[in-house]
Amino acid sequence: MDATRLMLGGPVLPTLLRLAAPNVLGLFAATVVIGFDGFIVGRLGADALAGVAVVLPLAMLMLHMSAGGLGGSTTAVVARALGAGDTALATRLAQHALVLGLIASLLFTALFATPLVYRAMGAQGAVLHEAGRYAGVLFAGAAAIWGVNVLAGVARGAGHMGAAALALLGTTALHLLLCPLLVFGAGPVPALGVAGAAASTVTTNAVAALALLAWLSRPGRRVRLLGVPWSLGREGFRPILRIALPSALNPLLSNGSIAFATAYVAGFGSLAIAGYGIAARLEYILVPVAFGVGSALTAMVATNLGAGQAPRAKRVAWTGAALVWALTGAIGLVAALWPQLWMAAFSADPAVQAAGAGYLRVVGGAYGFFGLGLALFFASQGAGRLLWPLVASALRLLVVGLGGWLALHALGAGPQALYGVVAASLALMGLTLAWATWRSNWGAAPR
């Protein structure tokens, strides 16, 4: 049974686990990269660690918009077309998505390769210098990151979860070798510091993008990008943008919440923001865990709706959401009870460890709601219904932005009060989207 027929007729949980397993494996590799980068940069000192922490919200914004936004939307439109039996349409949509990814990458290069953004976020002195060096290289190579995530979205939409996962595994293996070499130098290779970590990220993603492009262009693939005629036009971009624009806005709102929190924590000094940066990396690890199941959710929901099987699509959504809630909730509980397990892996400075541990003790308990909201976002993406995910993320942004300001400036409270606001925002986001999904009618045409 091919992947499309399995998504349409196989038992829900076993099929979801079968599709999600390679994604989880591949995204676990991405998780290793996130932690590994923190470990390597942490050896350069608190200023380097704080500089990368300042850039991290925008770097993750690019990752989320390219992978979860445009990449996930590509999965949805390709899967829906294949569910309806139209392989020619699936191919045209994949080609249009790749063009959109290249255009988006140019915007990120223009906007975020300059240190002016990070000065506005509160970075100063040596921290600003390190942030500028890291961002200048990372965003100059934005095309590699957008390209690989759109191509992975094409592969997932066609049911080839293993190909996308293999690209991530290869990227990870190469990065583990290349990153320390470029950061610390060896022999004729000069030590590039934080810029070396960014250069490794760009290089490894470029290699993976080229490999995926070659794989998707082989004869016999249901969806091909090279070796077939290209016909670009407005009608090809429209169905992608209808999902991709609100999908891209969602991580913009989510990372806006993180940017607010980062700016607020910066007011407590470089040690506080370094500790927060390490602790917040755990949330970026929850995203790949949710994405591993969520990308399978997007494909399964879209394929079933393309075939007119709305009740099955809703059943798939709730099954995946429950699975992600359990996984992320368990990780959050461990982090809240034993935060030093995470913090000690990245810094030996007791003050940095204490600052990050304070964050995890408060916010870790809300990670299950965070995962629930992420999973239902991916399911909603497959359904082409993004209004309520945007509302949920906007509520999160409002709570962090306004609630954080009130806690710190109006009430004069300390970091723990800010962390309580962050935890409340995650719970509100997850519960809002669960309520909206329960009430929605996926059998009707999306608006």
N, C-alpha and C positions, 0 to 999 in steps of 0.2 A: 504494500500500500504506500503510495507516494505521500509527501508531507501534506499536500492540500487535502487529499481525501481523508487522511488521518485526522486533521483538524476539524473536518466536517462530520466525521462519523465515529471516531475513536472514543473510548471512555474518557471523561473530562480530566480527572486528576492524573491518571497515568499518562495521558497524552501531554498534559501541561508539564508534568515532571520530565517527560522524555524530551520535549522541546526546550525546556528551561535548563536542563542539566549542562549542555555544552555552554550555554550563555553564562550560567553561574560559574562554571570552571574558568571560562575566559575572563569574566569580570572579576573573579577572585585574583587572577593575575594582575588586573588593573589595580585591585586593592593593594597588592604587594608593592606595586610601583608607588602608590600614594605614601604608604608607610616607609618604603625604602628611601624616597626622596627626603622625607622628614629626617630620617636617620643620618643620611649623608650631609644634608645642609646643616643639621644640628652640630656637626663636628667643626663647622666653620665659625661658630660662636653665636651669641644671642642676637647681634645686629643682623647677621645673614638670615637667621631663622625668622626674625621679626619682619625683615624685608620681604621674604617670600610669603609670609602670612598675610601681608598687606595686598600682595598681588593675587593671592589664592582665590578670593571671591570672584574676580574677573576671569581668572584662568578656568575656574570651575563653571562660570557662566558660559564661556565658550564651549566647554565640554558638554554641558547640559543642553545648550541650544543646538549644537551640531549632532549630538548623539540622541538625546531624548526629544529634541524639538524637530529639526529637519530630518534626522535619521529615523526617528520613530514615525514621523508622518510619511516618510518614504515607505517604511514597512507597511503602514496602514493602507496606502493607496495601491501598492503593488499586490498585497495580499487580497484586498477587496476585488481587484480586477481578476486575479487568478481564481478567486472563489466563484466569480461569475463566468469563468471559462474564457476570458479574453486575454490571451498571452501577448498579442500585439499591443494592446493598450498598456499592459504592465511594462513592457519594454520601453514604450514612449515615455511613460511617467518616470521610469528610472533614469532615463537620459536627461529629462528636464530637471530632475532633482539634483543631479550632479552639477549642472550648470548653476543652479541656485546656490549650491554649497560653495562654489568658487567665488561667486559674487559676494556672499556673506563673509567669506574669509578676508576679502579685500577691505571690507568695512571694519573688521576687527583690527586689522593691521593699522589702518589709519587712525583709529580711535584710541587704542590702548598700548601702543608701543612707546608712548611718551611718558616721562616721569611726572608730568603735570597732574595727571589723574591721581597719582598716589600721594602727591603733596596735598591735594584736596581731601584725601581720605585720612589725613593726619600724620603721614610719615614725615620725618624730619631727619636732617643730618645723615649719619651713616646708614640708618635704616632706609631713608629715601634713596641713597646711592645704590644700595643693594637691590632695592625694589626696581629701580630703573634699569639696572644691568640685566636682571632676570627677565623683566617684561619686554625689554627691547629685542631680545633674541626669541622669546616664546611667541610673541605676536607677529614678528616678522615672518615666522613660519606657519602662520595660521592655516594656510591652504592645505598643508599636510594633515592637520587635525580634522578640518571640515571634510576633506576628501575621504579619509578612511572611515569616518563615521557615516557618511551618506552611503558609501559602498557597502558597509556592513548592514545598513538598513535595507538595501536592495536584497542582499543575500538572505536576511531574516524574513523579508516579505515573501520570498519564494520558498521558504521553509528550510533553507540551508543554514541552520543555526550553527552547525559544526564548522563551516567555513569562516563565519564571522568570529567564532571563538578561537579558531586556530590562528587567525590574524592577531588577535589580542595576546595569545600565548607567545607567539613569535616576537611581538613587540616587547613584551615583558622580558623575555630572555635576553634580547639584544640590549635593552636598557640597563639591565642589571650589570652587564659587562661594560657598557660604554659610559654610563653616568659617572662612576667613581674615577674613571680614567680622565674624563674631561674636567671634572671638578678639581681633582688633586694633581693631575698631570703625572706623567711617567716617561722617562727617556726623552725623545724628541717632542712629545706632546706637552704643551705648556699647561699650567694650572689655570683654569678659567674661573674658578670659584662658582658662585651661583649661576653665572651665565653658562657654565658647562652643563649644569642640570637641565637648563632650558634647551640647550643645543642637542642634548641626547634625546629629549622628548620629541623635538621636531624631526630629527633624523630617523628615529625608529618608527614614527608614525608615517613618514614619507615612504619608507620601505614597505610597510604593511599595506599602504594604499595602492602602491604599484602592484604588489602581489595579488590583492583582491581584484583589481581591475583586470589583470591578466586571467585570473581564474574565472571571473564572470564573463569574459569574452571568448571562452572556449566553445567550439561547436557543440551543439546538443543541449546547451543550457536553455531553460525555459525563458529566462530573462537575460539578454545579452546587451553589452554596452558598446563594444567595438566589433568590427567585422559585419555590421548591419547598417542599413541606411538610418541617418538621423534626420528628423523633421521637427524642428523647433517652432513653436507657435504659442500664442496666448492661451489657447484651449488646453495645452499641455501643462502650463504653469498653474492654471486656476485651481484645479482640484488639490494640488499639493499645497498651495498657499492658503487655501481655505482651512486646512488643518495646521499647516506649519506656522503661520503667523501667530495664532493664539497659543500654539504649543511653544513657540519661541518666547512669547511674552510671559508664559508661566515661570520658566526658570529665571527670567529677568526679575520678576517679582520675588521669587524665592531667594535669589542671590542678593537682591536689594535688601532683604531682611538680614542676611549675613553681613552685608556691607555696613548696615546701620550698627549691628552689634560690634563689628570690628572697630568702627570709628568710636563708639562709646567706650570700649575696653581700652583703646589707645590713650584715653585720658588718664588711665591709671599707671602709665609708664611702659617702658620696653619689656620689662620682665613679665608684666601682666599680659601684654599682647603676645609675647612669645609662648607663655603657658596656654593662653586661649587658642593660639594657632595650632598647637599640638593637639589639644583636646578637640577642637573643631574638625580636625582631620578624620576623627572617627565618624562624624556625620557624613563626610564625603565617602567613607567606606560603606555606609548604609545605602547610599545611592546606587553603587554597583550591585549590591545584594538585591535591592528592589528592581533594578534594571534587568538583572538576569532573569527573573520571573516576569517582569513587566513587559519586556520585549516579546516574550512568548504570548503574553496576554494580548498585546496589540495585534499580533499576527492572527491569533485564534479568534478574537472578537471580530476583527475586520473580515476574515475569511467567512465566518458563519453569517455575518450580516450581508456580505456579498451574495451568499447563497440563499438568503431569506430565512435564516434560522435564528430569529431574535431571542426566543426563550433560552436556547442553548448558549447564545452569546452572553446573556446575563448570568447564567449559571457558571460559565467560565470565569467571568469577572469576579464573582464572590469567592469562588474557590481559590483563585490566585491571590486575592486580597487577604484572605484568612491566612494563607501560607506566609506571605510577606510580613503580616502583622506578628505572627509567632516568631519568625526569625529575627526581625529587628528589635522586637520587644525583649527577647532573650539577650541579645547583645547589649542593649541599653541597661538591663538589670545588672549584668556583670560589671559594666562600666561604672554604674552608680555605687555598687557595693565595694568594688576593688579598683578604684581609678588608678592606683599606682602601677597596676599591671600594664596599663597603656602608657602612662606618662614616663615611667622609668626607662622605657625602650628608646626614648628620643632625647632625653636630657638628663644629665647628672646633677644639674643645679637644683638644690632643694627649693629655692624660691619659685623657679619656673614650674617645678613639679606641683608645688602647693597651689599655685594659681590655676593650673589646668585641672587639678583634682577637684577644686571647689566648683568648677563649671560642670564636670561630669556627675558629681553627686546630686546636683539639682536637675540637670537637663536629661540625664540618662534615662530617668523614669518615663519620659515622654517619647522615647525613640520608637516605641511600638506604634503610636499614633502617626508619627512621621512616616514610617514604612507603609501604614495603611493608606495614607493620602497619596504617596508615590505610586503604589500599585493601582489605585483607582484612577489616577491620572492616566496611566498607560492604557487601562481598559477604556477610558473615555476617549482617548486618542484613537483607538481602534474603532470606536463607534462614531467618530467624527463629531463628538459633542464636547466642546471645550469651555462652555460658559461657566459651569460650576467649578471646574478646576481653577479657572482664573479668579472667581470670587473667593474661593478658599485661600489661594495664595495672596490675594489682595488683603484679606483679613489678617493673615499672618504678618504681612508687611506693616499694616496699620498698628497691630498690637506691639510689634518690636519697635517701630519708629516712634510712635506716640507714647506707648507705655514705658519704653526705655528712657525717653526724655523726662517724663514725669517722675520716674523713680530716681534718676540721677540728679536732675537739675531742680525740679520742683520740691521733691522731698529730701534731697541730699543723701540718698541711700548709697550703699556700697555695691560692690560687684555682685554679691549674692542676690540682691533684689533684681538686678538686671538679668541674671541667669533664670530667676523665677519667671520673669516676663517672657524670656525666650521659650521656656518649657510650656507656658500657657499658650503661646502662639502655635506651637507644633500640635498640641492637643486640639485646639480649635480648628486647625486646617484639616486634620484627619477626620474629625467627627462631622464637619460640614460636608465634606465630599462623600462620606458614607451615607449621610442623610439624603443628599441629592441623588446619588446613584440608586438608592432604594426607591425613590419616587419617580425616576425617569422612565419613559416609555421608549425603548430602543426599537420597537417595531415601527414607529412613525419615522418619516423622513427627517434627517437632521436639518436643523436651521442654522 
